[in-house]
Amino acid sequence: MGMYVFFWKNAVPVGEQFVTVCSNEDVSCHPTNLPYQDATRSTEERVVDLLGRMSLAEKIGQMALVEKDSLKHTNDIATYGLGAIMSGGGGKPTDNSPTGWQDMIQLFQTKSQMTRLQIPLLYGVDANHGHSNVPGATIFPHAIGLGATNNTELVKKIGIATAQEAEATGVNWIFSPNLDVTNDVRWGRTYETFGSNTETIAELGQAFIEGMNTVPTMLAGAKHFIGNGASEWGTSENKNFFIDQGNASVSEEELRYTHLAPFISAIDAGAKSIMIGLNQWNNEKIIFHTYLIQDVLKDELGFDGFVFSDWYGVYEGESNKSTALIRAINAGVDMVMLPYDYTQFSRIMHRAVQNGDISEARIDDAVTRILTVKFEKGLFDTTPTNVSDLDIVGSKKHKDLARIAVQQSLVLLKNNNVLPLSKKVRSLLIAGSSADNIGRQSGGWTVEWSGIDGNWIPGTTILEGIKNTVSPTTHIQYDLYGSFPKQTEKADVGIAIVGEMPYAEGWGDNAHPSLSEEDIETIEAVKAQSKKIVVIIVSGRPLDIAPYVDTWDAVVAVWLPGSEGIGIADVLFGDVPFTGKLPLEWKL
Ligand code: GLC
């Protein structure tokens, strides 16, 4: 029987050395008035002091980013001294309201304060188009639409607003911006990117980070380092997918020229955490790539924040979990995202250090980076937000900003002198799968990982926006499928609003992104009873409309506009001009 470490009145096997946890009665358990607790000292002084006081268990705990639904018990936050907790896509509290989020995260933070050294938690969410897990939050256009705006000032303001709404609910880490450079629109993550223009992506990513950094406690998590968008069709290591998490066979020159530049800009913007992708470069997984992570990102580019892994990615490259984890940490990964199992992570890490497979120096480097960011972000010196701040979530100011973003994201693909329409148009036929559906206009990463089809969140649909814009004399008929009674006289204009179902990541990989048969039939039904036909496409990427576009009078790409569908009517009826430009090629 091996030696036992006693804590909290229970013996534990040495292999799973837990962190000392303080009982409420034992006030001497928490040290006070120590250098690391003194906000007047330099960050470096505080980090050195704190690191010097930490046990191996406390250091390993800081390297764990645990998905909240994987917590066996919230007390594990204390007993393992966890450094960060997160919500994956759809990872919401039982009460999925701003208050529910604040209560959930406050509970987690309280648990972290039961440890001896009381190191605050990072709490991360994706928030890649607003604090989109939360009904009532402002849902901004997805990045592909922001790429069409190509407006850095606008994107900076969206970064500010997103950070403010997230911070109000207790979140202090957002796994955005996505800096992937889309190379193939068959990729299900196209809509999460700013498009395929490296320079635009670098500029907008920098603007988003600068915006987020205006909220002092908010940490941006730029992703996915590196070349995620260069994956080639048919190379995915995930057998459910075709291109997502795939391999990029490109030269180092191409990798640097096309895919590294956005991360250089992100570092210039003050990014202090960077997520490693689940992809491969020339058949080598990035997660194990010492040259790219340590030599290029950390040494050559001088990235002094911390590097963290994506989802289950650390374990996916090797059959043996211990080998995988050792390779990733030694390649330069500082924090490990842990859906499912953090106790195993703790055991493997302890053994790896005890066996010399991971050096104490590497552990100290990783923890130094993590603690430095936590001190720089003021986590040790700020108190959690109070309930009154929740008014910012879904505020009119932010919804007005989102409306402007929608306006500027629209791209006019075709116009035979039809648009803009008159608000006094006599009669309109409106139809289509995406006409009255906030879930479809929001796309994936909205309340649920793959989004929610239907009107389950606050906002205005495109149909509602049109109704609120035209004159009272305009006769509007709406039918989902365009099944209108025989019109005695053709309607002045038919508007068919069609596009994609919500999806996320590899589940959106599609060999031929195009309109459904149902959508085509709807467009034909509307066209048959209208003098002019306007087609509005709600999609995360270009769709193949070449076979039909010649028979349509106007076509508008609105991408995934989010909760403020009213912004589309603003442009359709001429209050705002079309200014959006294609963020990637759309073959017509
Ligand atoms: C996913 C995505 C990543 C996201 C993470 C947490 O696998 O690849 O972009 O931030 O998990 O939800």
Residues whose N, C-alpha, C, O or C-beta is under 5 A from the ligand:
A	BS01	GLC	S87 G88 G89 D126 F175 D310 W311
